[in-house]
Amino acid sequence: MRLYLIRHGQSTWNEQNRIQGHSNPSLTEKGRTQIGKLIPRLKREGVEKIIASPLKRAHESAQILAKGLDVECHTYRGLMEIFLGEWEGMSPDEINQTYKDGYKKWLKGPSKIRIPKAETIFQFRRRAVRAIKKILAAEKKERIAIVTHGGILSALISHWLKADFDKVLLSLFCENSCLTIAEVYKGKVYLTEVNDTAHLHGPHFQEEPPV
């Protein structure tokens, strides 16, 4: 089995530099364009099915791909971004002002920060890993696109590489519409590409919160 893990296109809150989590902003026109540029690549790869987070920015991205590829599209709640409680909807500057440099502290060690009413990063990673295991166990298709969020990608990559989750969260920047490919063979996952943005014609870094 081959998994095509895709971060959603740019959302309105990406554009405004606001923390999203389980909040539900839509894609921008730029975000729709970013995702649309993936269609030729995924056609060549022979993607057979799409499974997406139900949050608007991911679901809308998945629907654009499903229409372009003429494949079925389903949602799975386990693929939702980390729930960030009271920080959702705020900018990093607003968080620093309201929560005593909370975002600055998060950037030094996410696992050491307890965001009010939020999932911990370890609860989140367990959820992400459980979701992908259930998908792998249930799926009969061989080439599946998973349309999800930057946090989910970081959680899965850190798990598959047995890497420190804090370091992956802070060091791996998953761009909007980036493509990560994983081969699954005899129960083991092998990463073959990470954060591929060739469809966007080169690097296009955005200053935005990582989730």
C-alpha angles and dihedrals in degrees: 000000000000123000122204105200113197132184114219121258122265113301129205089256092050085056091049093044094240129150109253113182108146092346114115118230119159129237121275119231087257089054092053090050092049092054093044090059089064094062098085092049094049091046090056089048091054098235108192104186142011127219117186146180109259092232110114098245092054098035093050089049090051093049091053089052094043092053093048093046096037093229134130120270127205133176129227122191094211088070093064119121121262112286106244100188117200093006094066114113093018129112120233090254091052090049091051091050096045101036103038099261090323095157093047088052091047089055089057096049123349093191091058094057123082108203111204112261092354135124114259113242090248093052086049095050091049089053093049094048092046090051095052092045090054091049092050092048094050103039125099096178117095102211115046131170116214111200110197146120140299093252093053091050091051091047093052095043092050090049095048092046092041086233131154106274094215091055093047093048092051099038106038114073110194107199124214109280093007118157125225119182126204128184116210114206125169091341095309124111121222120190112220101169132017128194095349110183100166089124088065091056098249138333117333109177119193127200101233141122113284093240 
